[in-house]
Amino acid sequence: MFRQISEELIDDFCRCGKPTVRKTSWADGNAGRRYSACEKYRMLGGCTYHVWVYPRMCYRAQQLIPGLLKRAKKLEEEIARRKKWERLMLLAIVGLIVLCFLKVPSLLLSVPSLLTIDGYGLCTIPPPLIMNPPPNILEKLLASVSDLPGGLHMGLSTSGAELDV
């Protein structure tokens, strides 16, 4: 059978009996031009049946299309490169977050004393200051937090100082 496309008749089957398929040429001279060919055209064991479906494009289109194709390919490569970089940054951020969560508990366990009010940590007091405090430091510390409502009292233990409400 035949089909009429534009001004030409196109075969439904090639010379070897296989159905024809419609393809698009992306070569520089014929970029965007459609043709009908054997489904195994340019393959091992395929025939060489090839018929142009549409007439040649104008000279200006032949000049523009290859440049546009190259530009689109460069942009697609840039997008792929940026997506790869984005995945790498996301992986680095997740790694840092995991590292922080693994590191913070070990830091809290390594500090023997923690100044707390209502169970919330305010600041870390190094162990030498708790074991051998300078004169009047505990009174100064108590005076600085005495403005808080509910009245505070100071308790000393071997692990450090704690303020209780």
N, C-alpha and C positions, 0 to 999 in steps of 0.2 A: 504494500500500500504506500501511498504518498500523502504527505501533508503539505499544504501551501503555507509558507511563512514568508512574509514580506513579498518579494516578487519571485521567489525560487521555490521549486518543489523539492522537498526533503524526503529521502527514503526512511521508512520505519525500520528497515533491516539493512545491514551492510552486506558486502559480497560474501562473507563467510557464513551468513545466515543468523548471526547474533543481532539482537535489537540494538539500535543506535541510541546514544545518549547525548544530551545537550551539555556542552561544556563552555567554559569561558577562558579565553586566552589572556595570560598576564605577561606575555613577552612585551618588551619595550615597543616594538613596531605595531603590535596589534592588541594592546592592552584594553581589556574590557570588551573585546569583540567576541561574539558567540559563534560556536560552530557545532556541527553534529558529527559524531565519530563513533567508531566501533567501541563497545564497552571495554574491549581489551586493546585499545589503540595504544601503541608504543609500549606494549608489554610483551613478554616472551610468549610466543604463540599467537599473538594478536595480529589482525590485519592492518592495513594502512588506510582504511576508508576514512576520509576526512572531507567535509563540505562546509564552507563558510555559510552561516545562516543569514547574517546581516551584512550589508555593504560596509566598506571601509568607513571609518570615522573621518571627520575633517582633520586637517593638518594641526590645527590648534589643540584639539582634544588629544591627538596623538602625542603632542608635546607636553601637555599638562598632566595627563594621567600617570605616567611613570614617576614624575616628581611627587605627586600626591601619594602614590603608593609607598614610595621610600619614606616620605614624611610620616605617614601613618605607622609604618613599621618601626621607625625610630621612637615614636610616641608610645607604642605598645611595649617596646623594650624598656623605656623609661618607667612606665607604670609597673612592669614586672620587677624592675630593680628596686623601685620604691616600696613595693609590697614586701619584697624580701627584707629590706632594711627595717620596715615597720614590724615585721614578725620578729626580727632579731632584737629590736628595742623592747618589744612586749615581753619576750623571753627574758631579757636582762632585768626588766622591772619586776617580773614575777620572781625571778631568782633572788633579787635584792630583798624583796618583801619576805620571802621564805627565810633568807639568811637573817634578817632582822628578828623574826619571830623565834628562830632557833637561838639567837645570840642573847636576846633580852632576858629570858629566864635564867640563863647561866650567869649573867651579870647581877641579877637580883640575888641569886644564891651566894655569890662571891662576896657581897657586902654584908657584914654581920649585923649592922645596925641601920635602922631606918626610922626617921622621925615621922610619926603618923598622928593625925587628928581624925577621929571617927573612922579609922581604918583606911584612910586614903593617904598615900605617901606624899609628903610635901617636899622633902629634900633628903639627901643622903649625908649622913655625918660619918666621916672616916673613923675607923675603930680607935686610932691613937687618941683622938679627942675625947672619946667616951671613957676610955680606960683611965686616962690621965688628963682630966679637963683643966684648962687654965682657971685661975681663981675667978670666982663670980660669974663664970660663963653660964652656968645653969640658971642663976637668978636673972641674968640679962635675957636669956632665952624665954624664961617663964614670964618676965615682964613684957616682952614683945608680943606674946600671944595671949596675954590676960584680957585684952579687949574683946575677945571672942565670947559670944553669949554662952551661958550654961556653966561658967566657972571651970577652970582647968586645973588639974593637979599633975605633978610630975612624978614618974616612977622610974627608978633605975634598975637595970637588970644586967646580967653578964653579956647579954646580946646587944645592949645599947640603951638609948633613952626612948621612952614612949610617953606621949602626952595623952591622957585619958580624959574623957568628958564625964 
